[in-house]
Amino acid sequence: MHHSESTAVYGPALPEERTVHFVLDLALRIGEVQMASGAGAADATATILAVSAAYGLPHCEVDVIFTSITVACQRGTDEAPITSLRVVRSRGLDYTRLADVETLVQRITARRVDVLAARAELERITTAPHPYPRWAATLAFAGMAAAITVLIGGAAPMAAAAAVVTALVDRVGRLLNRRALPFFFQQVVGGALATGAALALIASGVLTAKPTVLVAATITVLLSGLSVVSTVQDAITGYNVTAAGRMMEISLMTAGLITGVVLALNTAIWLGMAYTPLADPLPPSAFRLPVQTIAAAASAGLFALASYAKPRALLVASVAGGVGAATYGALTLTGSGTIAASAIAAVVIGFAGGVISRRFRMPPLVVAVSGLVPLLPGLTIYRALYELAVLRDISGLPTLMLAAAIALALAAGVVLGEYLAQPVRSGLSRLERKLAGPRMSGPLRPTERRLE
């Protein structure tokens, strides 16, 4: 049976091949910036689909596997698909760059900028220097360590010592990074230097208090740059390969940190240094809650500053950190467990951050990651390592598992809070529902297209 001309099926109107290549390159570069800044695979996928659709490309498929992004543009049944690949080679936190790229994506999806101008704007964003000098980031990390020391019960001298030690760790890490030392060994050096410096200050008599909170504060700073939130987000949204890659990276970085801390503790024992016992954690106190809230707000804002966030984002991140710590403190006063209190506080951070950040037109990822910093289990990790390395007590293993459970509860809670902050959307296909949330970066609404 022959089909008449009136019933013939035609494919979409195809742009020129060079236009397809240009648009795919632009979309891939935008996705690369997002992935390098710690955004989730679902965010990068949704952004690439939105950019390609805005410039009139036919149906595209996106595959993100942590270190690379592949986009295939289907051009109907008569033309071969065009596929482009981009490798995410470098990773680093620059939230100003992420925010500028998100603003560019909003202009693209609103059809307010053509592809040539968008490519030139993206080049300007990616080649621009950091908004603050590198020494400002070092000072921010130092101030963050001091604030965390106060948060977990340290006095002013201990906070000052934590700031000095953290600044030293950051500058040494910067030097090692210039030498292209793998990040695992950088974490080993950072953990060993933080613990060794704290023990040396105690042994020399400069500090008379126990070094527990000092080391715990420095460990928290070293943990703050790990992409725990994005890992859980990838796992929840079904990007299991990317989640596994991120989890391997986090595990390796944490193992390096653990190795450094244990190495310093064992070296101190080998040198005959009289070790001081662990300081007991402070019990929940309503009188200390205002101080803890202020310290948490300061640490969250300073982490955002060290990550080169914009001034408006610094204020929002500080509010998120303070609200999260206040929620956690209030829950512990009522007798809630550490894991449950951490999870609920993270949900509050994710929800508040998701609502406020979009009102101020900034990526929710900035608020989520910064707000979680005061709640990271640095003190729990140090207690576990001390029990294992110094006391030779097997009870350190459950403590270490508790730290991992707290980190997972924080990440899952903030992702859930961000999801709850989004409007309910129905009538979407399976992939569109996956791309609809939870979202930490990129366009909020998925691209409307037929997927069947």
C-alpha positions as CSV (number, residue, x, y, z in Angstrom):
1,M,0.0,0.0,0.0
2,H,1.4,3.4,-1.0
3,H,1.0,6.4,1.3
4,S,-0.3,9.6,-0.4
5,E,1.8,12.8,-0.2
6,S,-0.8,14.3,2.1
7,T,-0.1,11.6,4.7
8,A,3.7,11.7,4.5
9,V,5.5,12.3,7.8
10,Y,8.2,14.9,7.8
11,G,10.9,15.5,10.5
12,P,11.6,18.9,12.2
13,A,13.1,21.8,10.3
14,L,16.8,21.3,10.8
15,P,19.2,24.2,11.4
16,E,22.6,24.2,9.6
17,E,25.1,21.7,10.9
18,R,27.5,24.4,12.0
19,T,24.7,26.0,14.0
20,V,24.1,22.7,15.8
21,H,27.8,22.3,16.6
22,F,27.9,25.9,17.9
23,V,24.9,25.5,20.2
24,L,26.0,22.2,21.5
25,D,29.4,23.6,22.3
26,L,27.8,26.5,24.2
27,A,25.4,24.1,26.1
28,L,28.3,21.8,27.0
29,R,30.5,24.6,28.3
30,I,27.7,25.8,30.5
31,G,27.1,22.3,31.9
32,E,30.9,22.1,32.5
33,V,30.8,25.2,34.6
34,Q,27.9,23.8,36.7
35,M,29.5,20.4,37.2
36,A,32.9,22.0,38.1
37,S,31.1,24.2,40.7
38,G,29.5,21.2,42.4
39,A,26.1,21.2,40.8
40,G,24.3,17.9,40.4
41,A,24.0,15.9,37.2
42,A,20.2,16.6,37.0
43,D,20.9,20.3,37.1
44,A,23.5,20.1,34.3
45,T,21.2,17.9,32.2
46,A,18.2,20.2,32.6
47,T,20.3,23.3,31.8
48,I,21.8,21.8,28.6
49,L,18.3,20.7,27.4
50,A,16.9,24.2,28.1
51,V,19.8,26.0,26.3
52,S,19.6,23.7,23.3
53,A,15.8,24.0,23.1
54,A,16.0,27.8,23.3
55,Y,18.1,27.9,20.2
56,G,15.8,25.7,18.2
57,L,17.6,22.4,18.2
58,P,15.6,19.2,17.8
59,H,15.4,16.6,20.4
60,C,18.6,16.1,22.4
61,E,19.9,13.5,24.7
62,V,22.3,14.3,27.5
63,D,24.6,11.8,29.4
64,V,26.5,13.0,32.4
65,I,29.0,10.6,34.1
66,F,30.8,12.9,36.6
67,T,34.0,13.6,34.6
68,S,32.4,14.1,31.1
69,I,29.2,15.3,29.5
70,T,27.9,14.0,26.2
71,V,25.1,15.5,24.1
72,A,23.5,13.9,21.1
73,C,21.3,16.0,18.9
74,Q,18.8,13.9,17.0
75,R,18.0,15.4,13.5
76,G,15.2,13.2,12.3
77,T,15.2,9.9,10.5
78,D,17.1,11.1,7.4
79,E,20.1,12.8,9.0
80,A,22.7,11.3,11.3
81,P,22.7,12.6,14.9
82,I,25.4,15.1,15.9
83,T,27.2,14.2,19.1
84,S,29.5,16.4,21.2
85,L,31.6,15.5,24.3
86,R,33.2,17.7,26.9
87,V,35.4,16.5,29.8
88,V,35.2,18.2,33.2
89,R,38.9,18.5,34.0
90,S,39.0,21.0,36.8
91,R,36.8,21.4,39.9
92,G,36.7,24.4,42.2
93,L,34.2,26.5,44.1
94,D,33.5,29.9,42.5
95,Y,29.9,30.7,43.3
96,T,30.1,34.1,41.5
97,R,30.9,32.3,38.3
98,L,28.1,29.8,38.9
99,A,25.6,32.7,39.6
100,D,26.7,34.6,36.5
101,V,26.2,31.5,34.4
102,E,22.8,30.9,35.9
103,T,21.8,34.5,35.0
104,L,23.0,33.9,31.4
105,V,20.9,30.7,31.2
106,Q,17.9,32.7,32.4
107,R,18.4,35.2,29.6
108,I,18.9,32.4,27.0
109,T,15.7,30.5,28.0
110,A,13.8,33.9,27.9
111,R,15.1,34.3,24.3
112,R,16.8,37.6,25.2
113,V,20.3,36.8,23.8
114,D,21.4,35.3,20.6
115,V,23.8,32.4,20.5
116,L,26.8,34.4,19.4
117,A,26.4,37.0,22.2
118,A,25.8,34.1,24.7
119,R,29.0,32.5,23.7
120,A,30.9,35.7,24.1
121,E,29.3,36.3,27.5
122,L,30.2,32.8,28.7
123,E,33.8,33.3,27.6
124,R,33.9,36.5,29.6
125,I,32.5,34.8,32.7
126,T,34.8,31.8,32.6
127,T,38.0,33.8,32.0
128,A,37.2,36.5,34.6
129,P,39.4,36.5,37.7
130,H,37.9,35.6,41.1
131,P,35.9,38.6,42.6
132,Y,38.1,38.6,45.7
133,P,41.9,38.1,46.1
134,R,43.2,34.7,47.2
135,W,44.4,36.1,50.6
136,A,40.8,37.1,51.3
137,A,39.7,33.5,50.9
138,T,42.5,32.4,53.3
139,L,41.3,35.0,55.9
140,A,37.7,33.7,55.4
141,F,38.7,30.1,56.1
142,A,40.6,31.3,59.2
143,G,37.6,33.2,60.4
144,M,35.4,30.2,59.6
145,A,37.6,28.0,61.8
146,A,37.4,30.5,64.7
147,A,33.6,30.7,64.4
148,I,33.3,26.9,64.4
149,T,35.6,26.7,67.5
150,V,33.2,29.0,69.3
151,L,30.3,27.0,68.0
152,I,31.5,23.7,69.5
153,G,32.5,25.3,72.8
154,G,36.1,26.7,72.4
155,A,37.2,29.8,74.2
156,A,38.7,32.9,72.5
157,P,42.4,31.7,72.7
158,M,41.5,28.4,71.1
159,A,39.5,30.2,68.4
160,A,42.5,32.4,67.6
161,A,44.8,29.4,67.5
162,A,42.3,27.6,65.2
163,A,42.3,30.6,62.8
164,V,46.1,30.6,62.6
165,V,46.4,26.9,62.1
166,T,43.7,26.9,59.4
167,A,45.3,29.8,57.6
168,L,48.6,27.9,57.6
169,V,46.9,24.7,56.3
170,D,45.2,26.7,53.5
171,R,48.4,28.4,52.3
172,V,50.3,25.1,52.4
173,G,47.5,23.5,50.5
174,R,47.6,26.3,47.9
175,L,51.3,25.7,47.5
176,L,50.8,22.0,47.0
177,N,48.0,22.6,44.5
178,R,50.3,24.7,42.4
179,R,52.7,21.8,42.4
180,A,49.8,19.6,41.1
181,L,50.0,17.3,44.1
182,P,46.9,15.0,44.0
183,F,44.1,16.1,46.3
184,F,44.3,12.9,48.3
185,F,47.8,13.8,49.5
186,Q,46.8,17.4,50.0
187,Q,44.2,16.1,52.4
188,V,46.8,13.9,54.2
189,V,49.1,17.0,54.6
190,G,46.2,19.1,55.8
191,G,45.0,16.6,58.4
192,A,48.5,16.0,59.6
193,L,49.4,19.7,59.8
194,A,46.2,20.6,61.6
195,T,46.6,17.9,64.2
196,G,50.3,18.3,64.6
197,A,50.1,22.1,65.0
198,A,47.4,21.7,67.6
199,L,49.4,19.1,69.6
200,A,52.6,21.3,69.3
201,L,50.8,24.3,70.7
202,I,49.6,22.3,73.7
203,A,53.0,20.7,74.3
204,S,54.8,24.1,74.1
205,G,52.5,25.5,76.7
206,V,51.1,28.2,74.4
207,L,47.6,26.7,74.9
208,T,46.6,25.0,78.1
209,A,43.2,23.7,77.1
210,K,42.6,20.4,75.4
211,P,43.1,20.5,71.6
212,T,39.9,18.7,70.7
213,V,37.9,21.7,69.5
214,L,40.9,23.2,67.6
215,V,41.5,20.1,65.5
216,A,37.7,19.5,65.1
217,A,37.3,23.0,63.7
218,T,40.2,22.6,61.2
219,I,38.8,19.2,60.1
220,T,35.4,20.9,59.5
221,V,37.1,23.4,57.3
222,L,38.8,20.6,55.3
223,L,35.5,18.8,55.0
224,S,33.5,21.8,53.8
225,G,34.7,21.7,50.2
226,L,33.5,18.1,49.6
227,S,30.4,17.8,47.3
228,V,28.3,15.7,49.7
229,V,25.0,17.5,48.8
230,S,25.5,16.9,45.0
231,T,26.3,13.3,45.7
232,V,23.1,12.6,47.5
233,Q,21.2,14.7,44.9
234,D,22.6,12.6,42.1
235,A,21.7,9.4,43.8
236,I,18.2,10.5,44.6
237,T,17.5,11.8,41.0
238,G,18.7,8.5,39.5
239,Y,22.2,9.5,38.2
240,N,23.8,6.5,39.9
241,V,27.1,6.5,37.9
242,T,27.8,10.2,38.7
243,A,26.7,9.6,42.3
244,A,29.2,6.7,42.6
245,G,32.0,8.8,41.1
246,R,31.3,11.6,43.5
247,M,31.1,9.1,46.5
248,M,34.4,7.6,45.5
249,E,36.0,11.1,45.4
250,I,34.5,12.0,48.8
251,S,35.6,8.7,50.3
252,L,39.1,9.2,49.0
253,M,39.4,12.8,50.3
254,T,38.0,11.8,53.7
255,A,40.4,8.8,53.8
256,G,43.3,11.2,53.1
257,L,42.1,13.4,56.0
258,I,41.8,10.5,58.3
259,T,45.3,9.3,57.3
260,G,46.8,12.7,58.1
261,V,45.1,13.0,61.5
262,V,46.0,9.4,62.6
263,L,49.6,9.9,61.3
264,A,50.0,13.1,63.4
265,L,48.5,11.4,66.5
266,N,50.8,8.3,66.2
267,T,53.8,10.5,65.6
268,A,53.1,12.4,68.7
269,I,52.9,9.2,70.7
270,W,56.2,8.0,69.1
271,L,57.9,11.2,70.1
272,G,56.8,10.6,73.7
273,M,54.4,13.5,73.8
274,A,52.0,13.1,76.7
275,Y,48.7,13.1,75.0
276,T,45.8,15.0,76.5
277,P,42.4,13.2,76.7
278,L,39.5,14.3,74.6
279,A,37.5,17.3,75.8
280,D,33.9,16.3,76.7
281,P,31.3,17.8,74.3
282,L,29.3,20.5,75.8
283,P,25.8,19.5,76.8
284,P,22.8,21.3,75.1
285,S,22.2,24.7,76.7
286,A,19.6,27.3,76.1
287,F,21.9,30.0,77.3
288,R,24.6,29.1,74.7
289,L,22.1,28.9,71.9
290,P,22.3,32.6,70.9
291,V,26.1,32.4,70.8
292,Q,26.0,29.2,68.8
293,T,23.5,30.8,66.3
294,I,25.7,33.8,65.7
295,A,28.9,31.6,65.4
296,A,27.1,29.4,62.9
297,A,25.9,32.3,60.9
298,A,29.4,33.7,60.8
299,S,30.9,30.4,59.7
300,A,28.4,29.9,56.9
301,G,28.9,33.4,55.6
302,L,32.7,33.1,55.7
303,F,32.6,29.8,53.8
304,A,30.5,31.5,51.1
305,L,33.1,34.3,51.0
306,A,35.9,31.8,50.7
307,S,34.0,30.2,47.8
308,Y,33.8,33.6,46.1
309,A,30.0,34.1,46.5
310,K,28.5,37.5,45.7
311,P,27.8,39.9,48.6
312,R,24.1,39.3,48.5
313,A,24.7,35.5,48.7
314,L,26.9,36.0,51.8
315,L,24.0,37.5,53.7
316,V,21.6,34.7,52.7
317,A,24.1,32.0,53.5
318,S,24.7,33.5,56.9
319,V,21.0,33.5,57.6
320,A,20.7,29.9,56.5
321,G,23.6,28.8,58.7
322,G,22.2,30.6,61.7
323,V,18.7,29.2,61.2
324,G,20.0,25.7,60.8
325,A,22.1,25.9,63.9
326,A,19.3,27.4,65.9
327,T,17.0,24.6,64.7
328,Y,19.5,21.9,65.6
329,G,20.2,23.4,69.0
330,A,16.5,23.7,69.8
331,L,15.9,20.1,68.8
332,T,18.8,18.8,70.9
333,L,17.3,20.7,73.9
334,T,14.1,18.7,73.5
335,G,16.0,15.4,73.6
336,S,16.2,14.7,69.9
337,G,19.0,12.5,68.6
338,T,22.0,13.9,66.8
339,I,21.1,12.3,63.4
340,A,17.4,13.3,63.6
341,A,18.2,16.9,64.7
342,S,20.8,17.2,61.9
343,A,18.3,15.9,59.3
344,I,15.5,18.2,60.4
345,A,17.8,21.2,60.5
346,A,19.0,20.4,57.0
347,V,15.5,20.3,55.7
348,V,14.9,23.7,57.2
349,I,18.0,25.0,55.5
350,G,17.1,23.5,52.2
351,F,13.5,24.8,52.3
352,A,14.4,28.3,53.4
353,G,17.3,28.4,51.0
354,G,15.2,27.2,48.1
355,V,12.6,29.9,48.7
356,I,14.9,32.8,49.5
357,S,17.6,32.2,47.0
358,R,15.2,32.2,44.1
359,R,13.6,35.4,45.3
360,F,17.1,37.0,45.3
361,R,18.0,35.2,42.0
362,M,20.9,33.1,43.2
363,P,21.6,29.4,42.9
364,P,20.1,27.4,45.8
365,L,23.3,25.3,45.9
366,V,25.2,28.3,47.4
367,V,22.8,28.6,50.3
368,A,22.5,24.8,50.8
369,V,26.2,24.1,50.9
370,S,27.1,27.1,53.0
371,G,24.3,26.6,55.4
372,L,25.4,23.0,56.2
373,V,28.9,24.0,57.1
374,P,28.3,24.6,60.8
375,L,26.6,21.2,61.2
376,L,29.4,19.1,59.6
377,P,30.6,16.4,62.0
378,G,34.2,17.5,62.4
379,L,34.1,17.0,66.2
380,T,32.6,13.5,65.8
381,I,35.2,12.5,63.3
382,Y,38.1,13.6,65.5
383,R,36.7,11.7,68.5
384,A,36.5,8.6,66.4
385,L,40.0,8.9,65.1
386,Y,41.4,9.6,68.6
387,E,39.6,6.5,70.0
388,L,41.1,4.4,67.2
389,A,44.6,5.8,66.9
390,V,45.4,6.8,70.5
391,L,43.2,4.7,72.8
392,R,43.3,1.7,70.5
393,D,39.6,1.3,71.2
394,I,37.3,-0.4,68.8
395,S,34.5,1.9,69.9
396,G,35.9,4.4,67.5
397,L,34.3,2.6,64.6
398,P,30.7,3.2,65.7
399,T,31.6,6.8,66.3
400,L,33.0,7.0,62.8
401,M,29.8,5.5,61.4
402,L,27.8,8.0,63.4
403,A,29.8,10.8,61.6
404,A,29.0,9.2,58.3
405,A,25.3,9.0,59.2
406,I,25.2,12.7,60.2
407,A,26.8,13.7,56.9
408,L,24.3,11.6,55.0
409,A,21.4,13.0,57.0
410,L,22.5,16.6,56.4
411,A,22.8,16.1,52.6
412,A,19.6,14.2,52.3
413,G,17.8,16.7,54.4
414,V,18.8,19.7,52.5
415,V,17.9,18.0,49.2
416,L,14.5,17.2,50.6
417,G,14.0,20.8,51.8
418,E,14.9,22.1,48.4
419,Y,12.4,19.7,46.8
420,L,9.7,20.8,49.2
421,A,10.4,24.4,48.3
422,Q,9.5,23.8,44.6
423,P,6.0,24.1,43.3
424,V,4.2,20.8,42.6
425,R,4.2,20.0,38.9
426,S,2.1,17.3,37.4
427,G,1.5,16.0,33.9
428,L,5.2,15.5,33.2
429,S,6.8,12.5,31.6
430,R,9.2,10.3,33.6
431,L,12.4,12.1,32.6
432,E,10.8,15.5,33.0
433,R,9.7,14.6,36.6
434,K,13.2,13.6,37.3
435,L,14.5,16.9,36.0
436,A,11.9,18.9,37.8
437,G,13.4,18.4,41.2
438,P,15.1,18.6,43.5
439,R,17.0,21.4,41.8
440,M,20.1,23.3,43.1
441,S,21.1,25.2,40.0
442,G,19.9,26.0,36.5
443,P,16.3,26.6,35.3
444,L,13.6,25.6,37.7
445,R,11.1,24.3,35.2
446,P,12.0,21.4,32.9
447,T,12.0,21.9,29.1
448,E,8.7,21.0,27.6
449,R,9.2,18.4,24.9
450,R,7.9,15.0,23.9
451,L,10.0,12.2,25.3
452,E,8.1,9.1,24.2
